[in-house]
Amino acid sequence: MELQEYRNQFIDNLRFRAEHEGTEPEAQFISSVLEELESIGELNDPIPFSVEMRGRRGRIMGFDAYSYDDADAALVLIASDFSNERDSAPTLTNTRINELYNHMRNFLDEAVNGNIKDYCDDSDEANDIAKEFRKHIGKGLINTDILRFKFYIISDSNLSKQVKSVSQEDFLERPVELNVWTIERFYNTFSSNSSEIIEFDTSDFGCDGIQCLKAQLGDSTNYDAYMGIVPGEFLANIYLKYGSKLLQGNIRAFLSVRGNVNKGIRKTIIDYPENFFTYNNGIAVVARSVSFSEDGTKIVHFKDPQIINGGQTTASLANAIIRKEARKGMCNLFVPMKLTVLNIENDMSEEQIDSYNEITKTISQCANSQNAVSAADFFSNHPYHVMMEKLSLKVLAPPVDGNPFQTIWFYERSRGKWEQEQMKLTLAQRKKFCEMHPKSQVLKKEKLAKCLNTFAMNPHQVCQSSAINFNKYADTIDKLYSESRESINEEYFRKSVCAVIIFDKLDTLINKASWYPKGGNKAQIVPYAIAKLISILPKGKDIDWRIIWQKQNIYPQLAEELMRIAYEAHLYLIKVADGGIVRTISRNKATWDGFKNLDIELSREFINSLISIEETKSVEASAKRQHRFNSDIDVQVEIFQLGEDYWRKIYNDLKREELISTGDLNFILSISSYIGKMSLPTVAQCKRLIKIINKAEDKGYILP
């Protein structure tokens, strides 16, 4: 797909969604771009919030979204530059970039050094946002949550060739990072199916190279490993430039300098920099590739380095420079480094991405074993996703709205896979693919976690960032997968899709409601309303999931009841916020508990539309039995396909090592002979065989 074709499709999708949901194309542009930037790790929990007003001397103050980056201790403001032109893109110039940057900076300046109330009504939410910003920024560099500012300009234009640099001066004594995302940059990210990678020479940061020693690990490993000594100032400077992009693989964000660990790091930086190498555990880094100096003793170039462990150390060094706390300087401060190099030069294939994720996950797990780390922290690589992906291709949605064919809810296990599937298709093939796999039916992991956690009646968690909610819900999924894997079946997938349908349909209905104000709290109202409805269903009753699946839509009685409760949620959240920010108070369990206990009676029409819970359980039990049956067949076939010689080798190995009983040995031999006669082992035989192999593995045996 070429750039212009990508642009046309991009604009067409925005216009379609705007018309379908009753919003403006620019609102859809902002929403889509924020979602994309969050998915590639550029932003964390971005919040759409458009402000534009004139301040003193007529200067414009405004932005279109904001966010916080805890890993960077950064405040992020985002401004939109949207033309809505389809066939030819305008140009984003230096003048326009500076104009939008100044609008954002002006708002921050007024929030900290002036009074936003002088330029808008007292009831304007811009007052609350300004107050929130001022509180986080504080009055100095010691008692502050914000140590840098990040400004983003998002645009559907092409970047002018005259734009050579967008670097900006410090603001409020803090470093400033300005990022410009144009349609070309989105296209390049889409084409590569990955976020932009970091690549630099050490000389770019005044360092002639990183001393290192290669570990001799033998010929069986597919990576290289090194022990290195990293100058602290170099490490701080690359973090000041790239920020949390260096920490994408890190399971813990920087926890602020008030934590005990970081206080110790800070004290060493200030008082004993020459002892830092000895006192500090160092950092663990994974990189795609590195280059060396001519004598081979120093690393002089890094491609896609990721700090897997040691994010706190890195951020503390950078913050010491910002706060000017390194009184003795950093010329004698060095950090130990363990480096894993994967030796991948080009874009990674899906298999290499899975391998990369597995390596980083395992290193993170081991490196952080001194702290309590739940399975949720590593959930993005869970086999649950593989099962859901397979189910999504197997369970076809019924044809609706006059369509003559069934469609697929495409479960996107890896980011951008829906687009990637179309990359090598012709125009006609792509059209057919999109008819079968509609863009509106792309099912993202984070979105599914939001919907399922809503139905699990945890709306206060859903109102957190996508990443936090994802991790919160991961424990539930991990438990389900471990204890009842057969529950993740076709019926489970259908109900999961229905949960998404209900969530999205309510979102659309609220947006069109007469009582809903523009720029309201839809993101909080939707999960609160659905969770409340589920919490007050009569005992023994359930919503009719089958009708929702068949119609691919919610039925009238459910829609009316949800909207009635949504209105109550709207009033309740505003009341509890009491002039504050609904988004903030909605994340408190006490807020949810209050709404859960609020007396709301269900309508007679809705109650009559409910089905017996036994009917739902019967369907789920049948699906579980069918899935278990299919799984048993899969195991039988897999054991058979391994062949007679394979099982005879295992028999000989275990007999030689004397790890299991004679009875178990004879059973393995009988299975080998059974397969040799071209007979399929029974389900009972397979289960016993697996139990024997597990017993042998527990004693140290490794399967061939």
GIKAGI-V283073 format. One record per pair of residues at least 6 apart in sequence whose ideal C-beta (glycine too) atoms are under 6 Angstrom apart, sorted by sequence separation. I is the first residue (numbers start at 0). J is the second residue. D is the distance in whole Angstrom. If there is no record, write none. Layout:
i: [I | I]
j: [J | J]
d: [D | D]
This chain:
i: [17 | 36 | 54 | 109 | 119 | 137 | 319 | 398 | 411 | 509 | 547 | 584 | 653 | 17 | 68 | 82 | 201 | 292 | 306 | 398 | 461 | 37 | 52 | 167 | 216 | 267 | 409 | 421 | 452 | 453 | 460 | 546 | 576 | 66 | 135 | 136 | 256 | 289 | 290 | 452 | 572 | 575 | 14 | 17 | 51 | 115 | 116 | 135 | 167 | 214 | 290 | 395 | 396 | 654 | 670 | 13 | 16 | 50 | 65 | 115 | 267 | 421 | 460 | 33 | 50 | 165 | 213 | 289 | 449 | 509 | 64 | 13 | 49 | 62 | 63 | 115 | 165 | 211 | 212 | 288 | 13 | 63 | 286 | 287 | 575 | 62 | 63 | 211 | 287 | 452 | 47 | 286 | 360 | 391 | 650 | 29 | 209 | 210 | 286 | 650 | 670 | 45 | 46 | 110 | 391 | 449 | 506 | 209 | 284 | 285 | 360 | 445 | 448 | 452 | 505 | 45 | 78 | 448 | 646 | 110 | 111 | 148 | 284 | 285 | 388 | 110 | 158 | 387 | 571 | 42 | 206 | 282 | 283 | 356 | 388 | 417 | 445 | 448 | 646 | 647 | 43 | 78 | 111 | 148 | 156 | 283 | 646 | 147 | 157 | 76 | 147 | 148 | 149 | 150 | 151 | 152 | 153 | 154 | 155 | 206 | 282 | 409 | 384 | 407 | 643 | 663 | 204 | 407 | 282 | 411 | 33 | 406 | 643 | 204 | 408 | 409 | 410 | 411 | 532 | 567 | 643 | 204 | 279 | 528 | 531 | 29 | 408 | 639 | 528 | 659 | 528 | 658 | 528 | 639 | 658 | 61 | 62 | 524 | 527 | 638 | 653 | 658 | 59 | 197 | 454 | 524 | 635 | 60 | 524 | 560 | 635 | 60 | 58 | 103 | 197 | 451 | 497 | 500 | 638 | 264 | 450 | 556 | 60 | 450 | 504 | 523 | 556 | 29 | 100 | 261 | 265 | 494 | 497 | 635 | 260 | 264 | 268 | 289 | 497 | 631 | 634 | 284 | 307 | 450 | 501 | 514 | 520 | 556 | 28 | 99 | 281 | 261 | 281 | 282 | 283 | 284 | 285 | 286 | 287 | 288 | 508 | 54 | 269 | 272 | 281 | 307 | 493 | 25 | 287 | 288 | 307 | 505 | 509 | 248 | 249 | 253 | 268 | 275 | 276 | 247 | 253 | 273 | 308 | 523 | 24 | 248 | 272 | 246 | 272 | 245 | 249 | 253 | 462 | 520 | 534 | 523 | 91 | 54 | 246 | 91 | 461 | 52 | 90 | 52 | 89 | 90 | 91 | 92 | 527 | 543 | 88 | 93 | 458 | 88 | 90 | 93 | 458 | 540 | 541 | 74 | 541 | 458 | 82 | 453 | 539 | 72 | 73 | 74 | 75 | 76 | 77 | 78 | 79 | 80 | 81 | 285 | 456 | 541 | 10 | 50 | 238 | 73 | 453 | 100 | 453 | 456 | 7 | 239 | 456 | 234 | 238 | 283 | 454 | 235 | 234 | 235 | 283 | 208 | 231 | 235 | 210 | 211 | 209 | 408 | 208 | 209 | 91 | 208 | 383 | 88 | 375 | 378 | 394 | 232 | 383 | 201 | 231 | 375 | 394 | 375 | 200 | 234 | 231 | 386 | 390 | 231 | 374 | 198 | 228 | 229 | 197 | 196 | 229 | 227 | 227 | 248 | 225 | 250 | 224 | 222 | 223 | 222 | 32 | 462 | 463 | 462 | 250 | 459 | 490 | 459 | 490 | 459 | 490 | 458 | 489 | 488 | 486 | 485 | 488 | 485 | 485 | 397 | 399 | 40 | 39 | 191 | 396 | 71 | 71 | 146 | 70 | 68 | 146 | 6 | 70 | 5 | 70 | 140 | 69 | 70 | 2 | 40 | 192 | 192 | 189 | 38 | 44 | 43 | 127 | 20 | 21 | 20 | 21]
j: [23 | 42 | 60 | 115 | 125 | 143 | 325 | 404 | 417 | 515 | 553 | 590 | 659 | 24 | 75 | 89 | 208 | 299 | 313 | 405 | 468 | 45 | 60 | 175 | 224 | 275 | 417 | 429 | 460 | 461 | 468 | 554 | 584 | 75 | 144 | 145 | 265 | 298 | 299 | 461 | 581 | 584 | 24 | 27 | 61 | 125 | 126 | 145 | 177 | 224 | 300 | 405 | 406 | 664 | 680 | 24 | 27 | 61 | 76 | 126 | 278 | 432 | 471 | 45 | 62 | 177 | 225 | 301 | 461 | 521 | 77 | 27 | 63 | 76 | 77 | 129 | 179 | 225 | 226 | 302 | 28 | 78 | 301 | 302 | 590 | 78 | 79 | 227 | 303 | 468 | 64 | 303 | 377 | 408 | 667 | 47 | 227 | 228 | 304 | 668 | 688 | 64 | 65 | 129 | 410 | 468 | 525 | 229 | 304 | 305 | 380 | 465 | 468 | 472 | 525 | 66 | 99 | 469 | 667 | 132 | 133 | 170 | 306 | 307 | 410 | 133 | 181 | 410 | 594 | 66 | 230 | 306 | 307 | 380 | 412 | 441 | 469 | 472 | 670 | 671 | 68 | 103 | 136 | 173 | 181 | 308 | 671 | 173 | 183 | 103 | 174 | 175 | 176 | 177 | 178 | 179 | 180 | 181 | 182 | 233 | 309 | 436 | 412 | 435 | 671 | 691 | 233 | 436 | 312 | 441 | 64 | 437 | 674 | 236 | 440 | 441 | 442 | 443 | 564 | 599 | 675 | 237 | 312 | 561 | 564 | 63 | 442 | 674 | 564 | 695 | 565 | 695 | 568 | 679 | 698 | 102 | 103 | 565 | 568 | 680 | 695 | 700 | 102 | 241 | 498 | 568 | 679 | 105 | 569 | 605 | 680 | 106 | 105 | 150 | 244 | 498 | 544 | 547 | 685 | 312 | 498 | 604 | 109 | 499 | 553 | 572 | 605 | 79 | 150 | 311 | 315 | 544 | 547 | 685 | 311 | 315 | 319 | 340 | 548 | 682 | 685 | 336 | 359 | 502 | 553 | 566 | 572 | 608 | 81 | 152 | 334 | 315 | 335 | 336 | 337 | 338 | 339 | 340 | 341 | 342 | 562 | 109 | 324 | 327 | 336 | 362 | 548 | 81 | 343 | 344 | 363 | 561 | 565 | 305 | 306 | 310 | 325 | 332 | 333 | 305 | 311 | 331 | 366 | 581 | 83 | 307 | 331 | 306 | 332 | 306 | 310 | 314 | 523 | 581 | 595 | 585 | 154 | 118 | 310 | 156 | 526 | 118 | 156 | 119 | 156 | 157 | 158 | 159 | 594 | 610 | 156 | 161 | 526 | 157 | 159 | 162 | 527 | 609 | 610 | 145 | 612 | 530 | 155 | 526 | 612 | 146 | 147 | 148 | 149 | 150 | 151 | 152 | 153 | 154 | 155 | 359 | 530 | 615 | 85 | 125 | 313 | 149 | 529 | 177 | 530 | 533 | 85 | 317 | 534 | 313 | 317 | 362 | 533 | 316 | 316 | 317 | 366 | 292 | 316 | 320 | 297 | 298 | 297 | 496 | 297 | 298 | 181 | 299 | 476 | 182 | 470 | 473 | 489 | 329 | 480 | 299 | 329 | 473 | 492 | 474 | 300 | 334 | 332 | 487 | 492 | 334 | 477 | 302 | 333 | 334 | 303 | 303 | 336 | 336 | 338 | 359 | 338 | 363 | 339 | 339 | 340 | 341 | 153 | 585 | 586 | 586 | 376 | 586 | 618 | 588 | 619 | 591 | 622 | 591 | 622 | 622 | 623 | 623 | 626 | 626 | 627 | 549 | 551 | 194 | 194 | 346 | 551 | 242 | 243 | 318 | 243 | 243 | 321 | 182 | 246 | 186 | 252 | 322 | 252 | 253 | 186 | 247 | 415 | 419 | 418 | 414 | 464 | 464 | 580 | 507 | 510 | 510 | 511]
d: [6 | 5 | 5 | 6 | 6 | 4 | 5 | 6 | 6 | 5 | 6 | 5 | 6 | 5 | 6 | 5 | 5 | 5 | 6 | 6 | 5 | 6 | 5 | 4 | 6 | 5 | 5 | 5 | 6 | 5 | 5 | 5 | 5 | 4 | 4 | 5 | 6 | 5 | 6 | 5 | 5 | 5 | 6 | 5 | 4 | 6 | 6 | 5 | 5 | 4 | 4 | 4 | 5 | 6 | 6 | 5 | 5 | 5 | 5 | 6 | 5 | 6 | 5 | 4 | 6 | 5 | 5 | 6 | 5 | 5 | 4 | 4 | 5 | 5 | 6 | 4 | 6 | 4 | 5 | 5 | 5 | 6 | 5 | 5 | 6 | 5 | 4 | 4 | 4 | 6 | 5 | 6 | 5 | 6 | 5 | 5 | 5 | 5 | 4 | 5 | 6 | 5 | 6 | 4 | 4 | 6 | 5 | 6 | 5 | 5 | 5 | 4 | 6 | 4 | 5 | 4 | 4 | 5 | 6 | 5 | 6 | 6 | 6 | 6 | 5 | 5 | 5 | 5 | 5 | 5 | 6 | 6 | 5 | 5 | 4 | 5 | 5 | 5 | 5 | 5 | 6 | 5 | 6 | 6 | 6 | 4 | 4 | 5 | 6 | 4 | 5 | 5 | 5 | 5 | 5 | 5 | 5 | 5 | 5 | 4 | 3 | 5 | 5 | 6 | 5 | 5 | 5 | 5 | 6 | 6 | 6 | 6 | 5 | 5 | 5 | 5 | 5 | 5 | 6 | 6 | 4 | 6 | 6 | 6 | 5 | 5 | 5 | 6 | 5 | 6 | 4 | 5 | 5 | 5 | 5 | 5 | 5 | 5 | 4 | 6 | 6 | 6 | 5 | 5 | 5 | 5 | 5 | 4 | 5 | 4 | 6 | 4 | 5 | 5 | 6 | 6 | 5 | 6 | 6 | 6 | 4 | 5 | 6 | 5 | 5 | 6 | 5 | 5 | 6 | 6 | 6 | 6 | 4 | 6 | 6 | 4 | 5 | 5 | 6 | 5 | 5 | 6 | 6 | 5 | 6 | 6 | 6 | 4 | 5 | 5 | 6 | 5 | 3 | 5 | 5 | 5 | 5 | 5 | 6 | 6 | 6 | 5 | 5 | 5 | 6 | 5 | 5 | 4 | 5 | 6 | 5 | 5 | 6 | 4 | 6 | 6 | 6 | 5 | 4 | 6 | 6 | 4 | 4 | 6 | 5 | 5 | 6 | 5 | 4 | 5 | 4 | 4 | 5 | 4 | 5 | 4 | 5 | 5 | 5 | 4 | 4 | 5 | 6 | 6 | 5 | 6 | 5 | 5 | 6 | 5 | 5 | 6 | 4 | 5 | 5 | 5 | 5 | 4 | 6 | 5 | 5 | 4 | 6 | 4 | 5 | 4 | 5 | 6 | 4 | 5 | 4 | 5 | 6 | 4 | 6 | 5 | 5 | 5 | 5 | 5 | 5 | 5 | 5 | 6 | 6 | 6 | 6 | 5 | 5 | 6 | 4 | 6 | 6 | 4 | 6 | 4 | 5 | 5 | 5 | 5 | 6 | 6 | 6 | 5 | 3 | 4 | 6 | 5 | 5 | 6 | 4 | 4 | 5 | 4 | 5 | 5 | 5 | 4 | 5 | 5 | 5 | 6 | 4 | 5 | 4 | 6 | 5 | 5 | 5 | 5 | 6 | 4 | 5 | 4 | 6 | 4 | 4 | 5 | 6 | 6 | 4 | 5 | 5 | 4 | 6 | 5 | 5 | 6 | 6 | 5 | 6 | 4 | 3 | 6 | 6 | 5 | 6 | 5 | 4 | 5 | 5 | 6 | 5 | 5 | 4 | 5 | 6 | 4 | 5 | 5 | 4 | 6 | 5 | 5 | 5 | 5 | 4 | 5 | 5 | 5 | 5 | 5 | 5 | 5 | 6 | 5 | 3 | 6 | 5 | 5 | 6 | 6 | 5]
